[in-house]
Amino acid sequence: MHTSPTITSPLGTPPATVLRLKQVIAMTGLSGPTIYRLTGTGMFPRPFKLTHTGSTMRSASGWLLSEIQDWICERVSSRDEDSHSA
């Protein structure tokens, strides 16, 4: 029986999961423009380039699943704090 090797980063941690915009939209319920607006104000995780292309082509971008999950958890914590202070 052949098993696939586990791929780890140089630091020995499991590999990161990268999300594309459609996946981030599905996870957060936010629209694309809202995601980019919040990113511009520093209120949402910034995407990173997955590809580097010439100036005439758009490059692919992605977000780390862990950063999106952390952002969602922060929103829930903020809601919970607000409900305790009321």
C-alpha positions in Angstrom: 0.0 0.0 0.0 1.4 3.4 -1.1 0.7 6.5 1.0 1.4 10.0 -0.1 4.1 11.8 1.8 3.1 14.6 4.2 4.3 17.9 2.9 5.5 20.3 5.5 7.0 23.8 5.4 10.7 24.3 6.1 9.7 25.1 9.7 8.0 21.7 10.1 4.5 23.0 10.2 1.7 21.8 7.9 1.3 23.7 4.6 -0.9 26.7 4.5 -4.2 26.6 2.7 -4.7 29.4 0.2 -8.1 30.7 -0.7 -9.1 32.5 -3.8 -11.6 35.5 -3.8 -14.7 33.3 -4.4 -13.8 31.2 -1.4 -13.3 34.2 0.8 -16.6 35.7 -0.3 -18.3 32.4 0.5 -16.7 32.2 3.9 -17.4 35.7 5.0 -20.6 36.6 3.2 -18.9 39.9 2.0 -18.8 41.1 -1.5 -15.6 41.4 -3.5 -15.6 45.2 -3.4 -16.2 45.2 0.3 -13.3 42.8 0.9 -11.0 45.0 -1.1 -12.3 48.2 0.6 -11.7 46.7 4.1 -8.3 45.4 3.0 -7.4 49.0 1.9 -8.3 50.3 5.3 -6.4 47.6 7.2 -9.6 46.0 8.5 -9.3 42.8 6.6 -6.3 40.5 5.8 -4.3 41.4 2.8 -4.1 39.0 -0.1 -0.7 38.0 -1.5 0.4 37.4 -5.1 0.3 33.8 -6.2 1.8 34.6 -9.7 3.9 37.4 -11.1 2.9 38.4 -14.5 3.8 41.2 -16.9 2.2 44.6 -16.7 -0.5 43.8 -19.2 -1.8 40.8 -17.3 -3.4 40.5 -13.9 -1.7 38.4 -11.3 -3.5 35.8 -9.2 -3.9 36.6 -5.5 -4.9 34.5 -2.5 -5.5 34.7 1.2 -4.4 32.4 3.9 -7.3 30.3 5.4 -5.9 30.8 8.9 -6.0 34.6 8.5 -9.6 34.6 7.3 -10.6 32.3 10.1 -8.8 34.6 12.6 -10.7 37.6 11.2 -14.0 35.8 11.5 -13.2 34.8 15.1 -12.3 38.5 15.9 -15.7 39.6 14.5 -17.5 37.0 16.8 -15.4 38.1 19.8 -16.2 41.7 19.1 -19.9 40.8 18.9 -19.7 38.9 22.2 -17.9 41.8 23.9 -20.5 44.2 22.7 -23.4 42.1 24.1 -21.7 41.9 27.5 -21.3 45.7 27.7 -24.9 46.4 26.9 
